[in-house]
Structures are given as structure tokens and as C-alpha cells.
């Protein structure tokens, strides 16, 4: 495996220098950039596409947890390791599927253990992507409650963003996933379409569209559920359904 690109986000200069020094000592890792705020981290992740980020939780502006969530939406394979002076955020950090959570002061061996965990996480992500690529025509693999669930594409009515989670709606039930809406959308076939910032819809299931205030509602065959279509997307949806 090529050298893994590591990015540091911390508003404390001495912490950044220490992490930089450690990374240079470890073979197989290279520093890809440094940020001092959540906003700066997101911009660097967008440009550099790192493999791993070391994120301090308490930073000015957008905190580390919120920034890491948004970064993972941009780069789904991104491995997140939180670094902090407090241990009160551990549960929230791991709900984000963080690789590790290190309390300062950070020791060299402890950091290496976390980076090696991230390396394993990247390998697993690539294997999952390969497996999904081989079976993308009929199955969607998602993470749900510490397990992988495999759903038949044709059974999915729509996917909805709900907070930091995604809800995959089937005709008679729904499945909650920690995968982002953006990540799921990339793995769906082309008859699914992002009709709204919070919805990706199976166009083959739509039987009726009606105006609903400032937006539109999609109705589906064999289901009482409805999904939103924004005004910006309604014409595109009409064209795609008519093809």
C-alpha cells in the first residue's frame, strides 16, 4: 500500500508540531496538511482527499466532531482519529464511526496504534467497495447498528437524510444506517435520483407527483409513504420518468 496521507486539525500549535514530528517518524505515513479550525479542515479535505485525519474536538467555529462528519460525507473512506484534552466526547465520537479517540497528552506508541487501526479500516473499506461493485446491480450493503445489511435495490423506495443518519425506506419497513445520504447515493443505480437535499428516490416506484406548498410530494406504488421533490428538481424528475 502506498504512503497514507494524514491530515492534522488542531488550533494548538504545540500539539500540531508534536503530531507532525510523530508522523514523520512512522514509515508508511505522510503529512498531507494542517488546519487550525473545522472550516479550514473541510476545505483541505476537499482539496487534498487525505486517507486519515487527526482531529481535535475543541476548535473555534465548527467543532471537530461536526467538521469530521461533513468531511466523511465528502470522502466516505476517510478514517477519523479524534484527539482531545477531555474524554467526555467518546460516545459521540464513536457514533461517527471514528477509528480511535486519543486523550492528550498524546504518546508516540498510542498514536501509532491508532494509525494502524485506520490502515486496517481503509483496507476493509476498499474490500467492501469491491464487493459492492461486483454486486451493485442487485444489492446495497449498508451499516446498521454495528452490522452490515444487504438490501435488494428494487425493494428500496427512497432514502431519506435524518440528522446524521440515513433512513432507507422499503414498502413496508425502514432501515436506519450510519452511512451518509451522499455515500449511499453514489452506490445506487441510475434509476435513483436526488430529488431534494434530504431525499434520493427510486424513480421506478413513483406513481404520482403533487404540489405541496413550496415543494412537491412523490407517491409510490404499494406504499403510503411520500418523499419530497424540490422545485429545482421537478423538471428533471419529469424528464427522467418519461424516458
C-alpha positions in Angstrom: 0.0 0.0 0.0 1.3 3.5 -0.8 2.0 6.0 1.9 -1.2 7.1 3.6 -1.9 10.8 3.6 -2.5 12.1 7.1 -4.0 15.5 7.9 -3.9 17.3 11.3 -6.6 19.6 12.6 -5.8 21.4 15.9 -5.8 25.0 17.0 -2.9 24.4 19.4 0.5 25.0 17.8 2.5 22.7 20.1 0.0 19.8 19.6 0.3 20.1 15.8 4.1 20.2 16.0 4.2 17.1 18.1 1.8 15.2 15.8 3.8 16.3 12.8 7.0 15.0 14.4 5.5 11.6 15.2 4.1 11.2 11.7 7.5 11.8 10.2 8.9 9.0 12.4 6.4 6.4 11.2 7.0 4.6 7.9 4.0 4.4 5.5 2.5 7.7 6.5 3.0 11.2 5.1 1.7 14.6 6.3 -0.9 16.0 3.8 -1.7 19.3 5.5 -2.6 21.1 8.7 -5.7 23.0 9.8 -6.5 25.2 12.8 -10.3 25.2 12.6 -13.2 23.0 11.4 -13.8 25.2 8.4 -10.1 25.0 7.3 -10.1 21.2 7.7 -13.1 20.8 5.4 -11.5 22.9 2.7 -8.3 21.0 2.9 -10.0 17.6 2.9 -12.0 18.7 -0.2 -8.7 19.7 -2.0 -6.3 17.0 -0.7 -8.6 13.9 -0.3 -6.5 12.5 2.7 -6.7 9.0 4.0 -6.7 9.8 7.7 -7.4 12.9 9.7 -6.3 13.6 13.3 -9.0 16.0 14.6 -9.0 17.9 17.9 -12.6 18.2 19.1 -12.4 21.7 20.7 -11.6 24.1 17.9 -13.0 27.5 17.1 -16.1 27.7 14.9 -17.3 24.3 13.8 -16.1 21.8 16.3 -14.1 18.7 15.4 -17.0 16.3 15.5 -19.2 18.3 13.2 -16.3 19.0 10.8 -15.4 15.3 10.7 -19.0 14.4 9.9 -19.0 16.8 6.9 -15.6 15.6 5.8 -16.7 12.0 5.8 -19.6 13.0 3.5 -17.1 14.4 1.1 -14.6 11.5 1.4 -16.6 8.4 2.6 -13.4 6.3 3.0 -11.9 8.9 5.4 -10.6 7.5 8.6 -11.1 9.8 11.6 -9.0 9.8 14.8 -10.1 12.3 17.5 -7.5 13.9 19.7 -8.7 15.9 22.8 -7.8 17.0 26.2 -11.1 15.7 27.6 -12.7 12.2 27.5 -16.4 13.4 27.6 -16.9 13.2 23.9 -16.0 9.5 23.4 -19.6 8.2 22.8 -20.4 10.9 20.3 -17.1 10.4 18.5 -17.6 6.6 18.1 -21.2 7.3 16.9 -19.5 8.9 14.0 -17.6 5.6 13.3 -14.3 7.1 14.4 -11.3 4.8 14.3 -10.0 5.9 17.6 -10.2 8.5 20.4 -6.9 9.7 22.0 -6.8 11.8 25.1 -3.9 14.3 25.3 -1.0 14.3 26.1 -0.5 12.0 23.1 2.2 9.3 23.3 4.0 8.1 20.2 3.1 4.4 20.6 -0.6 5.3 21.3 -0.7 7.3 18.1 0.9 4.6 16.0 -1.7 2.1 17.3 -4.5 4.4 16.2 -2.9 4.9 12.8 -2.6 1.2 12.3 -6.3 0.8 13.1 -7.0 3.4 10.4 -4.9 1.5 7.9 -7.0 -1.6 8.6 -10.2 0.4 8.2 -9.1 1.7 4.8 -8.4 -1.9 3.7 -11.8 -3.0 4.8 -13.5 -0.1 3.1 -11.7 -1.0 -0.2 -12.8 -4.6 0.1 -16.4 -3.5 0.7 -16.3 -1.2 -2.3 -15.0 -4.0 -4.4 -17.7 -6.3 -3.2 -20.4 -3.7 -3.8 -19.0 -3.1 -7.3 -19.4 -6.8 -8.1 -23.0 -6.9 -6.9 -24.1 -3.3 -7.5 -26.8 -4.4 -9.9 -28.9 -6.1 -7.2 -27.7 -5.4 -3.6 -26.9 -2.4 -1.5 -24.7 -3.0 1.6 -25.2 -0.6 4.4 -24.0 -0.3 8.0 -26.9 -0.6 10.5 -26.4 -1.0 14.3 -22.9 -2.4 14.1 -23.8 -4.8 11.3 -23.9 -4.9 7.5 -27.4 -5.2 6.0 -27.8 -6.2 2.3 -30.9 -4.7 0.6 -32.3 -5.6 -2.8 -32.1 -2.4 -5.0 -35.6 -3.0 -6.4 -37.1 -3.1 -2.9 -35.8 0.4 -2.0 -38.5 3.1 -2.4 -36.3 6.1 -1.3 -33.5 7.1 1.1 -34.0 10.0 3.5 -31.5 12.0 5.4 -32.4 12.3 9.1 -29.9 14.3 11.2 -26.5 12.5 10.8 -28.1 9.2 9.8 -29.9 7.9 6.7 -33.2 6.0 6.6 -33.7 3.5 3.8 -37.4 3.2 3.2 -38.8 -0.1 1.8 -42.5 -0.6 1.1 -43.5 -1.9 4.5 -40.5 -1.1 6.7 -37.4 1.1 7.1 -33.7 0.5 7.9 -31.6 3.1 9.8 -28.0 3.5 8.7 -24.9 5.5 9.8 -23.9 5.8 6.2 -24.4 9.3 4.8 -27.0 10.1 2.2 -24.3 11.2 -0.2 -22.4 7.9 0.3 -25.5 5.8 -0.3 -26.5 7.8 -3.4 -23.1 7.0 -5.0 -23.8 3.3 -4.7 -27.3 3.2 -6.1 -28.1 2.5 -9.8 -29.1 5.3 -12.2 -32.8 5.0 -11.7 -32.4 6.6 -8.3 -32.3 10.4 -8.3 -31.6 13.0 -5.6 -34.9 14.9 -5.8 -34.2 17.0 -2.7 -31.2 17.7 -0.4 -32.7 15.2 2.0 -34.1 12.5 -0.4 -32.8 10.1 -3.0 -35.8 8.4 -4.7 -36.4 5.3 -6.8 -38.0 6.9 -9.9 -39.4 3.5 -11.0 -41.6 3.4 -7.9 -43.2 6.9 -8.4 -46.9 6.7 -9.5 -48.0 10.3 -8.7 -46.5 13.7 -8.0 -48.5 16.5 -6.5 -47.8 20.1 -5.4 -47.3 20.5 -1.7 -46.7 24.1 -0.6 -43.3 25.2 -1.7 -42.3 21.7 -2.8 -43.8 18.6 -4.4 -44.6 15.1 -3.0 -43.9 11.8 -4.7 -46.3 9.0 -4.1 -45.2 5.4 -4.7 -46.8 2.1 -5.7 -47.8 -0.3 -2.9 -46.8 2.3 -0.2 -48.4 5.1 1.7 -45.0 6.8 2.1 -44.2 10.1 0.4 -40.9 11.8 -0.5 -40.1 15.4 -1.3 -39.1 16.8 -4.6 -37.7 20.4 -4.7 -38.8 23.0 -7.2 -35.3 23.0 -8.6 -35.5 19.2 -9.4 -39.1 18.8 -10.5 -38.5 19.3 -14.3 -35.5 16.9 -14.2 -37.6 14.3 -12.4 -40.4 14.6 -15.1 -37.8 14.1 -17.9 -36.2 11.1 -16.2 -39.5 9.4 -15.5 -40.6 10.0 -19.1 -37.5 8.3 -20.6 
